[in-house]
Amino acid sequence: MVTLKQRLRLFPFCVLSLLTLLGSKSLLAQQDSLEQRQPLELVFADSIVPQDRHEMMSTTGIWYFRNGISRNASVTQKIEWGISDQLQISTFVHLMNRSNQAGAMQSGFGDFEIGARYSWPKVGFEFTHIAIALDAGFPTGNSQRGLGEGNYSVSPSVLFSCEPGQGKYQLFNTTGAEFITAHRRLAPFQDDPRSSIFSNSGISLHAGRGWLVGEVAVSSNRVNGGNETQLSLTPSYIRRIARRTELLIGVPVGLTSSTDRIGGVIKFTFELGGGDK
């Protein structure tokens, strides 16, 4: 039986062991790359993780939204390519859209975007990250059939991420504006397009072999004379299947009348090429 005196003698060794363990975890967090500490892809916000030189990331997404009798589904493909360790280009394509906004259910090719981004993975501190991005949208989907927005657009944005607890948590934000530069002939059910501002924020924390994530996405065209503010809350779980492969499952919930009431998102992401991580 261990006496009180023996317990007191053991106490300093227990404290020392605990401090050593915590220090080891912090050291491991610092040694892990940004790619290993954070998800490769989020639902609406942009991940701050950049693609290395000659590294490609592929993300296939399945989206479904409903609002009353309105139904919208799509299959998307996103490709990112690293020009350098900090500069990357990307394309985002709606391979198939399915919608009943025009009345009967319609299916076909949707809109696509191209973009570029420059990242600063370390901003004065190992766990603070910033990037700037510019995207351009093109109305390749048939807006008369409800398969596209019908807008030519330019969207600058700023990405920010920090990791309190030396990588245990992640706070992230993507804020920017979408400027409508031109548009095609609108369908009767479509309102006049207006430029808008948006901000997607959230928090992620490690859970098992992945991350629990909560995102709040808001966009509004009221600054340009519109009358819509879209707000949604999206809980999701991202599972790291392999070292450079992830599966995301999210459930967006609309919080305003102009936002789709409920939805579902599945994303499969993997990386190829680049440096050894």
N, C-alpha and C positions, 0 to 999 in steps of 0.2 A: 504494500500500500504506500502511495506517495504522500509524504507528509507536507504540511504547509511550508516548512523551511526548504524542502527540496523543490517545491513548486516555484518558490521565489527565486531560487537559484536558476531554474530553467527559464524563467520569464525573459531575461535579457537575450538569451539565445533564440527564443521564439520571435521576439521583436526583430532581431537582426535577420532571421530567416525571412520574415515577412517583407522587410524593407528590401532585401536582396531579390525576392521574387517580383515585387513591384518594379524595382529598377530594371530587372531583366525584361519584363513585359514592355516597359517604356522603350528600352533599347531595341527590342524587336520591332516595335511600332516605327521607330525612326529608321531602322534598317530596311523595312519593307518599302517597296516603291509606291508611288502614288496610285499606280494602276492596281496594286494589290490591296491598298487600304480603302479605295472608293469603288462604287459601282461603275461599270463601263457605260451604262445607259440608264436614263431615268424615263419617266412617262412624258411629262410636258417640259420640264426644265432640261437644260443641256448639261451633261456631265462635263466637269472641268478637266477630265483626263485627256491629255493630248495624244495624238498618234505620233510615234517616233518616225524618223526618216525611213521611207520605203515600207512602212507598216500600213496594212489595210484592216479596217474594221467593218464588218458586215452586220446589219441588224434587220431582221425580217419581223414585221409587226402585223398583228391581226387586231382590228379595232371594231367595236360595235357600240352604237349609241341609240337610245330611244327617248322620245319626248312626246307623250300622248300617242297619237297614231303614227307619228313620224318614226321611220327606221332608217338608219344609215350604217353600213358596214364597209370595211375596206381592208385590202391587203397592201402593205407598204414595204418598200425596200430602201434602206439607207446605206450608203457606202461612204466611208471616210478614208482619205489617203494622206499620209504624211509626206509633205515636200521636204521638210526638215524636222528636227525634234520639236520645234515650236510652231511651225506654220503647216496648216493642213487645209485641204479642200474637201468638199463633200457634195453629194447629190442625194435628194430625197424624192422618191417617185411613188405615186399611188398606182400600183400595178393594176388594181381592180377596185372599182367603187360599185356599191349596190345601194340604191336609195329609192324611196317612194315619195320624195319631195315634189315631183312633178305630177303626181297622181298614181299611175300604175308603177310597179316596181321596175326600175331600170338598172342595167349593169353595163360597165364599160371602163375604159382607161380614164384615169383622173389627172390632176395637175401634178407638176413637178417643180422642184426647187434646186438651185445650185448655191453653194456657199463657200466661204473661206473664214478661217479663224487663226488668230495668233495668241499663244498662251505664254504666261509667265508662271511656271509651276511653283516657284518659290519667290515670294515677295517679302524679303527681309526676314523670313522665318520659314522653317521647314513645313509648317502646317497652314500656310496662307497662300491662296492661289487666285489669279485673275486672268481673264481672257477677254478679247474683243472679237466680235464676229459680224459678218455682213452676209445676208442671204438675199437672193432674188427669186421671185416666184413667177411662173408662166402658166397661163390658162389652157393647158392642153386637154383638159377634161371638158366635156360638153355641158355647159352650164344650163342650156335649155332643157336638158334631161335630168338635171339635178346631180350631175356627176363631177362638177367642179365649181369653183367660186367665180370664174370668169374675169379674174383680175390679174394685171401685171403689177407686181409689188416689189419694194425694196425694204429690207428689215435690218437695221443696225441694232446691235445689242451688246451688253456688257455682262460677263459671267463672273461670279465671285463664289469662293468656297473657303471655309476654314474648318479646322478639325480640333475642337476642344478636347481636352483629355489626351493629347498627343496621339490622335488618330482613333480614339474610341468612338467619337461621334463625328458627324459631318453636318454643318450648316451650309446651305447652298442657295443661290439666287441667280436668276436670269432675268434681266430687265431690258426692255427695248421698245421700239416703235415699228409699226408696219405702215409704210407710206404707199398708197394706191397711186400709181403713175398713169394707168390707163385701164380700160376694161372693155370687154366685149358686150354685145347686146344682151340685156338682162332678160331672164324669164319672168313671167307675171308674178311668181311667188317670191322673187328676190327684191330686197330693198336696194336703194342706191348705195354703192360701196363707199365707205368713208375710212380715212386713215385712223389708226388706233394706237394706243399704248398698251403694253402688257408687262406683267411681272409674275414670274413663277418661282416660288420659294418653298423650302422644306427642310426636313431634318432626316438623317439616316443614322442608324446605329447597328452594330454588328449583332447578328442573331444566328447562332449555329454556323452553317457554312454559307451565310449570305447576309443580307441586310433587311431590316424593317424600315420602310420609308413612308413618310407622310408629306404630300405636296399640296400646296394651295396655289391654284392658277387663276389669275384675274386679268381680264382685258376689257377695255372700254373705248368706245368711239365718241364719247360725250365731249371730249376736248375738241372735236372737229364737227360739232353740231349734230351728232347722232343721239340716239336715245337708248343704247344698249350697254349694259355692263354684265359681262359673263364671269361667273365665279364658281369654281368647283373645288372640291376636296377629294384627293385621291390617295387612299391607303394602298400600299403595294408591298410585295415581298420579292426580293431579287436573290436567286440562288446561284452561287458560283459552282457550276457543274464541274469545270476543270479550271486549270490555271488561267486560261484566257477565253473562257466560254461561260455565258450566263443565260439564265432564263428568268424573265420578269413576268409577274402577274399582278395587274392593278385593277381597281374598281372605282372609276370616277363617279362622283355624285354631284349633281348640279344643285347650286344653292340660290340661284335667281331664276326668274321666269323665262329669261332669254337663253338659258343654258340647258343643254340636254340633261334630262332628269337622272338618268342612270346609264352606265356603260360598262364595258369590259375591255381590257387591253392585255395582250400577250406579246412579248418580244423575245426573240432568240438572237443572241449576239455572240460573235466570235471574232478573234483577231488572227491575222497571218503576217509573217514577215517581221521586219524591224529587228531591234536588238534583243539579246537574250535577257529575260527578266526573271 
